[in-house]
Amino acid sequence: MSAETLLVAAASSPSYPVIAADRYGSLYVFFVQNGQIMLLMWTSGAWRTPITLFPGHAYNTPVYLSCNQYAQNGRICLVWVEGTSPYQLWFAAIPEGY
């Protein structure tokens, strides 16, 4: 067991965290913050600075992130629900090493 590690501390609460791994040992933590889907990556023995995954997309309250736990065919699949009635189900495939 490893020691717990603080990943994000912010005034705006990060929510809906999910994690996936690729075949190279990198970890991908996706979460929602300030109405955007964020990515935090563990690669080369360190956590990178979180980035906004789709900066050109104006989301309407993305929630319920889900992803496969292992990259398939070099891509990590991410799905989420957006909006309020009518709800929208979205999909994106992120390449390993993004």
N, C-alpha and C positions, 0 to 999 in steps of 0.2 A: 504494500500500500504506500502511496506517495503522500507527502504532506499536501494539505489543501493550498490552492493558489488563487489569490484574488485576480480575476481577469478584467473586470470593468467596475469602476466606481464613478458614478455620475449623478448629477442632480435629477436627470431624467432617467427613470427606471428602465433598464434593459429587461426585455420580457421574451417569452417563448423560445428559450435557448434549445438548440439541438446540436448534436455533434456527429461528425463523420470522419472516417480515416481513408487515406489513399494507400496504394500499394507501396509507396516509398516511406511510409511512416509519418507523413504529415497529418496533423489534425485540423479540422475545420469546424469552428464554432459559429453558427449562425444565430442571430438574435434580432429583435426589433427594438429600435430606439428612435425617438422623435419621429415616428411615422415612416421610418426607413428600415430596410433590411440591411443588416450589418454583417461583416465577416471578420472573424479573428482567427488567424492561422498560427499553428505551431509548426515551425520548420527549421531545420538546421540547429536544433537545440534551444530555440527561443520563441517566445510569442511575439508576433509582429503587431504593429499598431492597427487597431480596427479600421476597416474601410467600409464605405457605403457601397453595396454591391451594384445597385442599379441607379446611379445618381440622376439619370434623365427621366426616371419614372416618378410621377406624382402619385404616391399611394394614398389610398383612402383606408387607413387603419388596417395594415396587414396583421393577421393573427394566425395562430395555429400552424406555425412552421413545422414541417416534417421533412426528413431526408433519409435516404438509405444509409446504412451504417458503414458501407464500404463502396468506394468508387467502382463503377462498372464501365468497362470499355473506356477508361481514362476520364470519366465524367462523374461528378457527384450530382445526383438529382435532388432538387428542392421543390417542394410544393407548399402552398399556403392559401389561406382564404383572405379575401379582401372585400371591404365595403360592408354595407348594411343593405338590407332588402332592396334590390336584388343582390345577393351575395355572388362573388366571383371566385372561382377556383383557378389559381395560377400555377404554372410550371416553369422551371428553368433548369438547365443542365450546365454546371460550372466545370470547366476543365481542371484536371489535377494541376497543382502548381500555380493556380490563379493568383 
